[in-house]
Amino acid sequence: MVHEFSSEAAKSPTAVAPSGALPLWVLGNRSAGRGRAFRIGCRLESWFASRGCPAEFFWPESREELKKLAVKASAGGQRRLVVLGGDGTLLDVVNQIQGLGIELGLVPAGDANDVAAAIGLPRDPLAAAELLLEWNARPIDLIRVRTAEGHGRVYVGAGGAGLDAEAARLAAGRFRWLPGVWRYLAAALVAFGRSERFEVRLEFEEDNWRGSVFLVAVANAPAYGAGIRIAPEARLDDGWLDVALAEDLNWKQVLRALPSLARSGDTNGLNLRRFRARRVRIETVFPIAFHGDGEPLGSTPLDAEVLPGALRMVSAPPRP
């Protein structure tokens, strides 16, 4: 079991911020992780101070206020921001500062934390905060989509249309009280009962694909939905999109496949096609909702493309 501040992390040698370290703006989401982010933040303020790291904490009352604070930070010359929350909080901040030369740190405190896992951050918030003291940021890719409504947004981890978009909507609403991956599993099962296949046409740079599917996922990271590994080979810094399609599905396949997708990405007999591309256009006969990192972005038809190295984020040191 992972605690908010594990005893093992507390016993380990702690880093100290180098002299003259730049101050951090920490943008927190009070409701992330059902209040977990706020509980962590209250402890982190004194923890940063004890490490000689100047940090100012902000607790916006709404998503709009969060976005305004991110813009204010960039306008004021702030070059280091820390997001204290989950994938949705990170998504809002990234869309405000992308392209402005600001580097981001992340203390994972949501229910899913799929982006944190993809960049190798420890699940324990204190261990993740230790990495912020050294502030070794590296470039990662983003995915930019332009939807039928004309909206242009970016996201970090994974998104899609069809069954998974409906599951993301249910996970953020009806099943919000469930922890972690159980929220998405319950939402996915209910969404499957409501979903029907839809005709889709995918246009890649040099090829096209047409067929009937339950979902189309466009991923930059291996997992979404608190660990559902829809694209296990995806990497945040490889300059590629990973596109996954689920064709024929039935109840037995879904019940058998979801646990194995969560563990390893093994399809376990699920008819799942996977592609790699720099960009893709998704066209459907009628508009289908599309989400990114669990948040609704718009509907099809839409264009998605990878933005290589578009954001610098603090991450865990590369493994040997």
Summary of the structure (lengths in Angstrom):
residues: 320
radius of gyration: 19.4
end to end distance: 26.7
largest distance: 59.2
contacts: 1127
relative contact order: 0.16
helix: 32%
strand: 31%
